[in-house]
Amino acid sequence: MLVFQLLLALLPTILIEMGVLLLLGERRRRVLLSSVGANVMTNVPLNLYLRLCSGTMTDVLVGEAVVVVVETVWYLAFLRTWRQAFRYSLWCNVASFLIGVAFQLGYAFISSVP
């Protein structure tokens, strides 16, 4: 069950973040594929961390900040500058976070309708 839940969080994140990279104009296959590695490396531990702690908004934001830093370093191996690596990491994670929040709010609303 836990593996399914982790995949349910990971797969949409990969799709969202690849879409963001494409919207930012990235077309290099190695950079786009590196986002898969970045997400496997950060999304799974983040979701496990949030299960182990209280899962408050502070926990989420601290976890997301760590993810942005780790992914910035990861992207730097595939990109030319810190600025571009940080921009990719920040926009990808902001987008996936906000879409995730919107999805959860929508699901909660639909679930509450009799």
BELQUITA-V417980 format. One record per pair of residues at least 12 apart in sequence whose C-alpha atoms are under 7 Angstrom apart, sorted by sequence separation. I is the first residue (numbers start at 1). GAP is how many residues later the second one is. D is the distance in Angstrom with one decimal. If there is no record, write none. Layout:
# BELQUITA-V417980
I:GAP:D
I:GAP:D
This chain:
# BELQUITA-V417980
72:13:5.0
18:14:6.2
72:14:4.9
18:17:6.8
46:17:6.2
72:17:5.4
71:18:5.7
68:21:5.5
14:22:6.0
68:22:5.9
14:25:6.4
42:25:5.9
68:25:6.9
10:33:6.2
38:33:5.9
10:34:7.0
38:36:6.6
6:38:6.3
31:47:6.0
21:67:6.8
20:72:5.8
17:75:4.9
17:79:6.6
16:80:6.0
13:83:5.8
